[in-house]
Amino acid sequence: MPTHGATMPPVHEADIAVQGRRIVTPGGTREACVHVRGGTIERVTAFDDAPEGLQLVDAGELVVLPGLVDTHVHVNEPGRTEWEGFSTATRAAAAGGVTTILDMPLNSIPPTTSPEGLEVKREAAEGNVSVDVGFWGGAVPENLGRLRLLDEAGVFGFKCFLCPSGVDEFPPLDLAQLREAMEELATFDGLLIVHAELSEPLEEAAGRLGDADPFEFETFLASRPAEAEERAVAAIVEASRMTGCRVHVLHLSAAGALEQIAGQIAWTKSPRVTAETCPHYLTLTAEEVARGATAFKCAPPIRDAPNRDRLWAGLRDARLSAVVSDHSPCTPELKAGSFIDAWGGIASIQLGLRAVWTEARRRGFTLNDVAGWMSAEPARIAGLPRKGAIAEGKDADLVLFDPDRAAIVDPAELHHRHSVTPYAGRRLDGRIVATYVRGVEVFSDGELRDEPAGRLLQRGNA
Ligand SMILES: [Zn+2]
């Protein structure tokens, strides 16, 4: 009787042991052997303690990182699948060392603002993903008062805007509605994640532009002043203090807003307000953006070099705790035109680890720091207890990484649906050698596994 069918491990999980000299664990980087059974890390033992009966992966001198947890990804499927999609986004993720993504509730049609909308997304994603995928819900004026239903359906939290989102079907909240959403979320300890730019200063700035050249980056920068972020974060911190709602500030660019975060940390023992930034704010600067180079356009904008230095200082003192991609692609046609007309969004899920590592090492940080910002902290903030570390009981999401190899970014190597990227032609450190999701090799030596091995995640069940 043939037995191979019965003994083949399911595609979703595997039994392996990873032996290496540089394994990045919560306690530091050390030599160790990681024992994986059924896709879960069973034990992390001494290097020589390789078990019998498990397929051995010899990492040698390669660094073994916990897979990145990218909690800020716009997949855009269904509805705007010509912009990206679950298959391409998660293949790019696997190639970039990202093993878990959380999808943003907007740019897809329908947006994820109801349990029905979430179901449509899950159907589009099911069986189509190379890494694990969970979903954020959205808080919009229309669904206030009914957020609990979406929470119970398994979203990880709720995103809102305080200024126009860029798409009509996902309108912003005003400050009274922000407070209302927080009061509701606080009743079930829900998490609000906020695009923190306030409409009013943006409108004032737009009114001051006059006939400034829309192809100059300076013009775009003037249209989205730091003040819009600083005032938004101040309002968010105040509303969190009044309601007790947990809040996470998305893609912080204006370093001045960190003062508000620091103030909040000072008067609470466990921070109710956390903040993330993105690889592009940490690695690119306004000074280098050429005329008409709309690949660099995103909101809030990339700011000047001194601001970038202050963001790194924010990571050093933990006012900023997470670094995630805000991967937000669109078609090349929509990315064309002036800085005012082009779609704002940077596609970088495949390059984030290398971009951040390149700049981090230059500034004296280690891969343990990078793993904290890009894996452990996003997992903690979003509520993914099985993700974010190489430790007993966690999913065996692992990345074999060569930190000393460097290469020029060739857009042809990107697995995103579209290859528009501000990193084209840049020399970035690090090479992703292999990526494992729950012990299953999903990427190795430039090749992606054909069969999608990712799973869909739900809050409370992830
Ligand atoms: Zn975003």
Residues whose N, C-alpha, C, O or C-beta is under 5 A from the ligand:
A	BS01	ZN	D326
